[in-house]
Amino acid sequence: MTASPTRSRNPFRLLVQYREFRLFWVGQTISLIGSWMQQVAVGWTALELSDDAFIVGLVAAAGTFPILLLSIPGGMVADRHEKLRIVRIAQALMLGEAAALWAFSVTGHLTIPWLFALSLVGGVLAAFEIPARQSLMVELVGKEDLPQAIGLNSTGFNLARVMGPSVAAIVVAQLGVSWTFGLNALSYLAVLVALWMIHLAPARRVSRAIPVGTGGFREAWTYIRTHEPLPALLWLTLFFSILGVPVLSLLPVVARDGLALGADGYGALMAAFGVGAVVGALAIAATGGGRKRGRLFRRASYLLPVLLVGFAVARAPWLAGTLLFGVGLAMILNNALVNARLQELVPDAVRGRVLSVYVMVYVGSSPIGSALGGWVARAAGVSWAIGGGGALMLLVALWAFRRHPLLATH
């Protein structure tokens, strides 16, 4: 279905307009609810088994470290092969990984080594699935509706971030932590059914006859280097990912040791972050283009570190939750605006590879931030790990927007 010349600002219109995008969005959102349930369970289980902030950060890092190493090969695979097929295969294998976590947990055999190993497996699969899924978006809606589609996709991601921890808190209280893993495995069935129902028309499907060769990555890297503001966007993303991820990877420690909360309180904090992220994603889906998005990007980049510093010193649960709402909003504004700008600038011929560089920088650097945050938390306390990162992030943002004015003019 072709887009209407007069474009509505309603962020949900794409779900009505594009059948394939609707199937993808619904299935993915249901699956992500399960994934966020599992993230709550993994973090809490790691804390209960180890009672060590560094181990909690290390387990969180295990799920993203393979992305740092393998996202570039993942992007080259996405450019060589049918992206929809790659996503289908990866999601099916992720179901198996979730089922294994449930089996180990429900039988009482889940240990830190197993938690670490299965998180690594999930990270390997994600390294190939994420570049293919990101570059699939243009085939579902076309380039003209791509920014709104990215915003709406972020909305689904963060709706799941709200619902997943909330449901997890109920499941943990009523059935135990193990069943959050089981429900996550079941949730993968929704996305698999949706993916098999998607049929891309030949006119919509990007050609797979793209010459990649041994210089495939070099071609993508050359494109990035020679097209402003791509280098600056990626550098900013790198620092924000490393310095910002401890707020999530160390949240179980903040909840239990800083705010005297249980697993249900931890889930509530995750939900507060998710509500803010939903609001931010809806703002992206509804916003116009040009300078308006550029100004929003700069403001979000300044607001996020200030809120992180505030959260680091908060000692009342209500205040911590309120600040986490703001952190979620500012973080998703920042991330989604970077993603949308990259997608707008990148041609189809190198889309998978360029986006794999973005994935490597954004997701792949998270384990560095998680491990570093865990080390700082062990040595100096969790407040320094989160608040210190926020202070450094503010300095980076001030420098970046002054040195590269194109960041705020797109």
LINTASUL-V690774 format. One record per residue. RES is the residue in one letter. NEAR is the number of other ideal C-beta (glycine too) atoms within 8 Angstrom. D_LAST is the distance of its C-alpha to the last C-alpha in whole Angstrom. Layout:
# LINTASUL-V690774
res = {RES,RES}
near = {NEAR,NEAR}
d_last = {D_LAST,D_LAST}
This chain:
# LINTASUL-V690774
res = {M,T,A,S,P,T,R,S,R,N,P,F,R,L,L,V,Q,Y,R,E,F,R,L,F,W,V,G,Q,T,I,S,L,I,G,S,W,M,Q,Q,V,A,V,G,W,T,A,L,E,L,S,D,D,A,F,I,V,G,L,V,A,A,A,G,T,F,P,I,L,L,L,S,I,P,G,G,M,V,A,D,R,H,E,K,L,R,I,V,R,I,A,Q,A,L,M,L,G,E,A,A,A,L,W,A,F,S,V,T,G,H,L,T,I,P,W,L,F,A,L,S,L,V,G,G,V,L,A,A,F,E,I,P,A,R,Q,S,L,M,V,E,L,V,G,K,E,D,L,P,Q,A,I,G,L,N,S,T,G,F,N,L,A,R,V,M,G,P,S,V,A,A,I,V,V,A,Q,L,G,V,S,W,T,F,G,L,N,A,L,S,Y,L,A,V,L,V,A,L,W,M,I,H,L,A,P,A,R,R,V,S,R,A,I,P,V,G,T,G,G,F,R,E,A,W,T,Y,I,R,T,H,E,P,L,P,A,L,L,W,L,T,L,F,F,S,I,L,G,V,P,V,L,S,L,L,P,V,V,A,R,D,G,L,A,L,G,A,D,G,Y,G,A,L,M,A,A,F,G,V,G,A,V,V,G,A,L,A,I,A,A,T,G,G,G,R,K,R,G,R,L,F,R,R,A,S,Y,L,L,P,V,L,L,V,G,F,A,V,A,R,A,P,W,L,A,G,T,L,L,F,G,V,G,L,A,M,I,L,N,N,A,L,V,N,A,R,L,Q,E,L,V,P,D,A,V,R,G,R,V,L,S,V,Y,V,M,V,Y,V,G,S,S,P,I,G,S,A,L,G,G,W,V,A,R,A,A,G,V,S,W,A,I,G,G,G,G,A,L,M,L,L,V,A,L,W,A,F,R,R,H,P,L,L,A,T,H}
near = {5,3,10,7,4,4,7,6,6,6,12,8,8,14,10,6,10,11,6,11,13,11,12,13,12,10,14,13,12,12,13,14,13,16,12,16,17,13,11,18,14,14,15,13,12,15,12,7,11,9,5,7,11,11,12,17,18,12,15,18,15,13,13,15,12,11,16,12,8,11,17,11,10,16,19,14,13,17,14,8,8,7,14,11,8,14,13,11,8,13,14,10,9,13,12,8,12,14,10,9,16,14,8,11,14,10,6,5,7,10,7,10,6,10,15,11,9,12,12,12,9,11,14,10,12,15,17,15,14,13,18,16,10,12,14,12,13,13,10,13,11,8,6,5,13,14,12,11,13,14,18,15,11,16,13,12,13,15,11,15,17,13,12,18,19,11,11,14,14,8,13,16,7,5,6,6,11,10,11,14,15,11,12,15,13,8,15,15,8,11,13,13,9,13,14,7,7,11,5,10,6,5,4,9,9,8,6,7,4,9,4,8,5,3,6,11,10,7,10,14,9,8,12,12,8,5,7,7,10,13,9,13,12,12,9,14,13,11,11,14,14,13,14,14,13,18,13,8,16,17,12,12,13,13,13,12,7,11,12,5,11,7,11,10,11,18,14,13,18,15,13,13,14,18,11,16,17,14,10,18,16,11,11,16,13,10,10,6,6,7,7,9,15,12,9,12,15,11,8,14,13,11,10,16,14,10,13,16,12,9,14,13,8,9,7,7,9,6,9,15,11,9,12,14,12,11,15,19,12,14,13,15,14,13,11,14,13,14,11,14,12,13,15,9,7,10,5,8,6,12,14,15,18,15,16,17,15,14,17,13,11,13,12,15,13,16,14,10,16,16,12,12,16,20,10,12,17,8,5,6,6,13,9,11,16,16,13,10,16,17,10,11,15,12,8,12,13,9,8,13,12,7,6,10,7,9,15,10,7,11}
d_last = {28,26,23,24,22,22,20,21,19,22,20,24,24,23,26,28,27,27,30,29,26,28,31,28,27,30,32,29,29,33,33,31,33,36,33,32,36,37,35,36,40,39,38,41,43,42,43,46,47,46,46,44,40,40,41,38,35,37,37,34,33,35,33,30,31,32,28,28,31,30,27,26,30,28,25,28,30,27,27,30,32,31,28,30,33,32,31,34,36,34,34,38,39,37,39,42,40,40,44,45,44,45,49,49,48,50,53,53,52,48,48,45,46,45,42,41,42,41,37,37,38,35,33,34,33,30,29,30,29,25,24,25,25,21,21,23,21,20,23,24,22,20,16,16,16,15,13,15,18,16,16,20,21,20,22,25,25,25,27,29,29,30,33,34,35,37,39,39,41,43,44,45,47,49,49,48,45,46,45,42,42,44,42,39,41,41,38,37,39,37,34,36,38,34,33,37,36,33,33,31,32,32,29,27,28,26,29,30,32,29,30,30,33,33,30,28,26,26,24,21,21,21,18,16,18,17,13,11,9,11,14,13,11,15,17,15,16,20,21,19,21,25,25,24,26,29,29,29,32,34,34,37,39,37,39,42,43,40,41,44,43,44,42,42,40,38,37,36,34,32,32,30,27,27,27,24,22,23,22,18,18,19,17,14,16,16,13,11,8,5,5,8,7,5,9,10,9,11,14,15,15,17,19,20,22,24,25,26,28,30,31,32,35,35,39,39,38,37,35,33,33,31,29,28,27,24,23,23,20,18,19,18,15,14,15,14,10,10,13,11,8,11,13,10,11,14,17,20,22,21,19,22,22,19,19,22,21,18,21,23,21,20,24,26,25,26,30,30,28,31,34,33,33,36,38,36,38,41,41,40,39,36,35,34,33,30,30,30,27,25,26,25,22,21,22,20,17,18,18,15,12,15,15,12,10,7,7,6,4,0}
